[in-house]
Amino acid sequence: MSLSAVKRALISVSDKTGIADFAKDLAAAGIDLVSTGGTAKLLREAGLDVRDVADLTQFPEMMDGRVKTLHPGVHGGLLARRDLADHRDAMTTHGIEAIDLLVINLYPFEQTVAQGGDYDACVENIDIGGPAMIRAAAKNHAHVGVVTDPDDYSRVLSDIKAGGLSEDVRRELAFKAYARTAAYDSAIANWFASELNIAAPKHASLAGHQAQSLRYGENPHQEAAFYLTGENRPGVATAKQLQGKELSYNNINDTDAAFEMVGELGTETPAVAIIKHANPCGVARGANLAEAYKLALRCDPVSAFGGIIALNQKLDAEAAEEIAKIFTEVVIAPEIDPAAAAIFAKKKNVRLLETGGLPDPMSGGMMMKQVSGGFLYQSRDNAVISEQELKVVTDRQPTAQELKDMLFAFQVAKHVKSNAIVYVKKGATVGIGAGQMSRLDSSRIAARKSQDAAEAIGEKEALVKGSVVASDAFFPFADGLLAAAEAGATAVIQPGGSMRDDEVIAAANKAGLAMVFTGRRHFRH
């Protein structure tokens, strides 16, 4: 396997983590160091002999550093093939010195956006010379090594001490380099799309950097990793893990669903959501978090075992005591009281996450789903229904409590896999039917689970008696609505818009139901 000797290194980094020590080791190996601006200053302060890049280009840095490496003196040194005589002759003729190692990372564009930088600040943090050099060095990886990740410093140094960069290392470094510039450009393009409010651009890409290598994906035979996009949205991606085992693929997916669910409910009234396989199996509001948890648990106490618990307010000791009574995979909240953390400390395997805030259900953003040969790209479902938007379509008007429960049920239905049917009574779910091919089946399953829950807690009557019911999309036939009425629902909230709306309204009137249309559906596939 061929080795590539390293005689000269160009160092230009924004993230200066470990760079002084790495440069010292390179210098100790007899490598000539060339650097730019702030990096050169730092290396000189560390006692190193460093040449300015202007020595290679015979041209000064200018325009506040916008122009310093965009020059044949740099790019010729990176791109020249050492195995071609005419390339070597061109270098000699034009005084171009070979650069064998490029150590570089880019202006912190993603961090500037994540920290809320204004338009001008974000533009100034778009790196031009850096990506150009990275791409040049990576193209010529047969002769040049390009290091874009400080985690690779020790590996590269080990190779150099052994006689030169191996072919395998150079190829892997080139791969990482192109992945980095692709993600960087994608982040810039997506930022522009957001600034210009372009929801579906002609060219779309997804940028992210790996935050965690996962043991496996949804199943043990699948490989997986967790990537961050830089979106500053409170949730599992930005949370601080206070204790517990490493999050798994399914933990991350379910925890995201759980926290988005409670984010929908705001912070005004204590609320808790219990999630299993990305679907809520119980959601409730209460006078306090402990009461809300107990009401949510009552909806489906069997499915709640091993679930994800999300809370919309600061987790206190009383709620923690209740949650700790059964096995739970993850608990996530905006804040966690030290007394609550102490309770969970006795259960080492519980993953405890603190986010610092709730996601805004009305904020924008894009979502992607992969299909064979492509992907679907859409804006986040940030529609929030108010009471003023509801249209009563039946003879009977809903009561004030029914209206309140219907709005809550529709909020929950937005986070249930379609077809979704959600029964609610007094601010708590009492039956949830999810992911069925028939809305009628979802309605029946929700009612049956309510009956099972009643039996589990010793109630004689199914919990859905006297509840309201929400459907995430219109009832195409009256059968699903009638099944809800038979189960004990007294009022219905649904989008409307079916060709058979008149038949459904007539059936609701005949059954004595109150029904409102929202004019919006919330499919979630």
Buried (B, 14 or more C-beta within 10 A) or exposed (E): EEBBEBBBBBBBBBBBEEBBEBBBBBBEEEBBBBBBEEBBEBBEEBEBEBBBBBEBBEBEBEEEBEBBBBBBBBBBBBBBEBEEEEBBEBBEEEEBBBBBBBBBBBBBBBEBBBEEBEEEEBBBBBBEBBBBBBBBBBBBBBBBBBBBBBEBBEBBBEBBEEEBBBBEBBEBBBEBBBBBBEBBBBBBBBBBBBEEEEEEBEEBBBBBBEEBEBEEBEEEEEEBEBEBBBBEBBBBBBBEBBBBEEBBBBBBBBBBBBBBBBBBBBBEBBBBBBBBBBBBBBBBBBEEBBBBBBBBBBBBBEBBBEBBBBBBBBBBBBBBBBBBEEEBBBBBBBBBBEEBBEBBEEBEEBBBBBBEBBBBBEEEEBEEEEEEEEEEBEEBBEBBBEEEBBEEBBEBEBEEBBBBBBBBBBBBBBBBBBBBBBBBBBBBBBBBBBBBEBBBBBBBBBBBBBBBBBEEEEBEEBBBBBBBBBBBBBBBBBBBBBBBBEBBBBBBBBBBEBEBBEBBBEBBBEBEBBBBBBEBBBEBE
